[in-house]
Amino acid sequence: MAPSSYQPPTRGDKADTATYSQTVESNLAHSQSTVAKLLEGKGDAIFSVRPGDTIGHVVGVLKEKRIGAVVVTDQNGTLQGILSERDIVRRMADTPGQTLPQQVEALMTKSVRTCTPEDTLTDVLKTMTEGRFRHMPVVKDGNLCGMITIGDVVNFRLRELEYEALRMKQMIVG
């Protein structure tokens, strides 16, 4: 029997295998991920305080819940502001030893940038990066429905990329 020579696979050898091309839609699919999709996995827990609460109380909430910011709401749950660890640390530098008894409304950011569940994560990330803040309340129909962080957005996107890489690998191998 004569030895056979190597022949590379040709197009007809795998006629039943589909091929995949990159498209604008596939390349930009991640930009279509929304805040709602992120909240599905994260949950919609919101930790809030009142404008009249003390900074000492807020520090306790931040520590207990292991979070970096709280929303400030009135008795009806309406957003009044946001207060972060950074806000507190800056005030501590200005009023050493006198910060914890101060009221939340004296430190909170009153002009709060919010997003909606329908907003894309790309847009939210851009807003947070340009505004140099890390926490953003999510509002739907005028009501608070969640809180996201820049870390949430980045981690969500990393998981998407890992999933996309796994899918590509399976398409190549399979």
Residue pairs with C-beta under 8 A, 6 or more apart in sequence:
20 171
30 121
30 122
30 157
30 160
30 161
30 164
31 120
31 121
31 122
32 120
33 120
33 121
33 122
33 156
33 157
33 160
34 117
34 118
34 119
34 120
34 121
35 115
35 116
35 117
35 118
35 119
35 120
35 121
35 124
35 138
35 146
35 148
36 117
36 118
37 121
37 156
38 121
38 148
38 152
38 153
38 156
39 117
39 138
39 145
39 146
39 148
41 156
42 146
42 148
42 152
43 146
44 138
44 145
44 146
45 146
45 147
46 71
46 137
46 144
46 145
46 146
46 147
47 61
47 65
47 67
47 70
47 71
47 147
48 70
48 71
48 72
48 73
48 77
48 144
49 57
49 58
49 61
49 70
49 71
49 72
49 73
49 83
49 104
50 72
50 73
50 74
50 75
50 104
51 72
51 74
51 80
51 81
51 103
51 104
51 105
51 108
52 103
52 104
52 105
53 103
53 104
54 100
54 101
54 102
54 103
54 104
55 88
55 91
55 99
55 100
55 101
55 102
55 103
55 104
55 107
56 100
56 101
58 70
58 83
58 88
58 104
59 88
59 100
61 67
61 70
62 68
62 69
62 70
62 85
68 84
68 85
68 134
68 135
68 149
69 82
69 83
69 84
69 85
69 134
69 135
69 147
69 149
70 82
70 83
71 79
71 81
71 82
71 112
71 137
71 144
71 147
72 79
72 80
72 81
72 82
72 83
72 104
72 105
72 108
73 79
73 80
73 144
74 80
77 143
77 144
78 142
79 112
79 114
79 137
79 139
79 144
80 105
80 108
80 110
81 104
81 105
81 108
81 109
81 110
81 112
82 108
82 109
82 112
82 135
82 137
83 104
83 107
83 108
83 109
84 109
84 133
84 134
84 135
87 107
87 108
87 109
88 99
88 107
91 99
91 102
91 107
92 99
95 102
112 137
113 127
113 131
113 133
113 136
114 136
114 137
114 138
114 139
115 123
115 124
115 127
115 136
115 137
115 138
115 139
115 148
116 138
116 139
116 140
117 138
117 140
117 145
117 146
121 153
121 156
121 157
124 136
124 148
124 153
125 150
125 153
125 154
125 157
127 136
128 134
128 136
128 150
128 153
129 150
134 149
134 150
134 151
135 147
135 148
135 149
135 150
136 147
136 148
136 149
137 144
137 146
137 147
138 144
138 145
138 146
138 147
138 148
139 145
